[in-house]
Amino acid sequence: MEILEITDVNYEQEVATFNGLVLLDFWAPWCGPCRALTPIVEELAAEIDETKEKIKVGKVDVDKNPGLASQFKVMNIPFVAVLKNGGLVNSSVGLKSKKMLLDMLNV
């Protein structure tokens, strides 16, 4: 599965109106734990693609998209949010294992 770059501009089209689950990884290039989370998110996205579930995975650069960072009240990164049918159902701060991310998607 392709990991989407979610921005202040495409959020409404890609996430808010999507009928399914979306995992958003809020990150920044200068954040060490964020860089450590990237391969875990990529591995998760690859596994989700194999299962053909109705799930999207996206990354939000908080420096380039302050509107979304503010909307989700992101104070610390990495911040992972799970949305179902456009509404926030789960969120977590800090580096997570793939199992923890999968558990967040089981809503």
Beta strands, then each sheet from edge to edge (+ up, - down):
strand 1: 4-5
strand 2: 21-27
strand 3: 55-61
strand 4: 79-84
strand 5: 87-93
sheet 1: 1+ 3+ 2+ 4- 5+
end
